[in-house]
Every structure is written in structure tokens, then in C-alpha cells.
Amino acid sequence: MTEQEFKQAIDMLRSKDSMTYEDGFHWLIGFADDYLDQITTLMQNELNPDRRSKLIEVLGHCTNEKAITVLASELTSEHRDVRFLAHSQLEYFENPKAEEIAKRYKTENPNEDWY
């Protein structure tokens, strides 16, 4: 994926059209590790919780353990959907560290409504 293609995929991810979003999402997840730092920066600067959640979902497809720390930090968000996706992505990360963070969060936050 070139830098231009990355920008195009991000634009597609931000689309209000569900099919365009899905196409951008599936294009981007194959390169999530390659663009981990850029996706993280975009996510951290995104104020819209829906868009932030979409970037969190992409980060959940990384294999780089650096993404675990990023996802874990999103568990403190004031937005339920952001916390939900961060927790879900940690559960599905297939990494003991991520699974432990998700398990601990569930234990420490029993009032979340998605368990």
C-alpha cells in the first residue's frame, strides 16, 4: 500500500456510505501493522467517537504488540462505544497480554453493559 492508497483507504473508512466504509476497512486491515503509528495518531486525534471506534477496530487487526497498549489506553474513554470496541479488540487479539488486560477490565468494571 502506498501513502496515497493509505490516505484513500482512510477517506473510505470515514465515509457515511456503509459499502465504501467496508471496502476501506477491509483494504486497510491488511496493512494495519505497516501503518500502526499513523493509524494510532489519527485515532488519538479523532474527536468523533464513531470515527475513533472505526480506527480502533482497524488497530485490533494488528499483530504488533504495540497495538495492545494503544487499545488498552482506550478503555478509559468517556464514550461507551470506544471502550466497547477497545475491549472487544483486546479479547480477539489472540495474545495473552491483551487477553489479560481485557479480563482485568471486565473484573474491575462489572457495570459495563456489553458483557
N, C-alpha and C positions, 0 to 999 in steps of 0.2 A: 504494500500500500504506500503510495507516495503521500507527501504532505498535502498536496491538493486533494487527493482522494480522501484523506483523513478529514479534511475540512468539509468536504461534500458529505461524508458519512455523518458527521456531527450535525450538519444542517438538516439532513434527513431525519436524524434522531429527534430533532426539535420540531419536526413537522406536526401539525394538527391532524393530518391525514394518517389514519392508522396503518394503511398499507405502506406508505412512504416511511413511517416510523419503523415498522417491522423490517423493511428492506435495509434501512440504515443500521438498525440494531444488529441484524444477522451479518451484515457486511463487517461491522466494527468489531464484533466479539472475536472474530478470527485473528484480530490484530491487537487485542486488548493489552497483552503483555508488551508489545512493541511500543505502544503509546500510553503506557501506565502513568507516567509522570504528567503528560499533557491532559489526559482524561481526569486525573486527580485534581490538577489545577483548575480545570473547567468546572468540575463538580464543587470544589471548595468555594469558587467564586459565584456559583449559581444560587440566586436567592429564591427562585421559584421552586417550591418543594417537589412539584411534579417533574420538572426537568432534572432536578438534582437526583431524584429517585431513579430516573432513567439511566443516568450516568453511574449510579451505584450498582444498578443491575448489570451494566456492562463490566464494571470492575469485578463483579462476582464471577466473571468468566476468565479471570486471570489465573495463571498458575504460579506467578511470582508471589512469594510470601509477603512482600512489601504491601500488597493489596489488603492483607488481613488487618494490618494496623490502620489503614485508611478506613476500612469498613467498620472496624471496632469504634473508631472515633465518632462515627455517625450514629452510634447508639445513644448518644447524649442529645440528639436533636430534639427540638421542641415539637417537631412535626411527626405525627404518628406514622405516616406512610414512609417517611425517610427511615425511621427506626425499624419499621417492619421489614423493609427491603434489605437494610443492612444486616439485620438479624437472619433473615432468610438466606442471604448470600453467604453469610458465615456458616450456617448449618450445612449448606450444599457445597462448600469449598473443598471438601474431601482432604482435610488437613487436620491433624489432631489439635493444633494450636487454635485454629478457627472454631472447631467444634467445642473446645473447652470454653472459649470466650462466649459463644452462643449459649452454652449450657449454664454458665455462671450468670449471664444476663437474665436468663429465664428464672433462675432461682432468686436473684436479687430484685426482680421486677415482676412479681406474680400477678399484678393487676393489668398487665398488657392484655388486650382483648383478642389477640390472634393465636394464642397457644391452643 
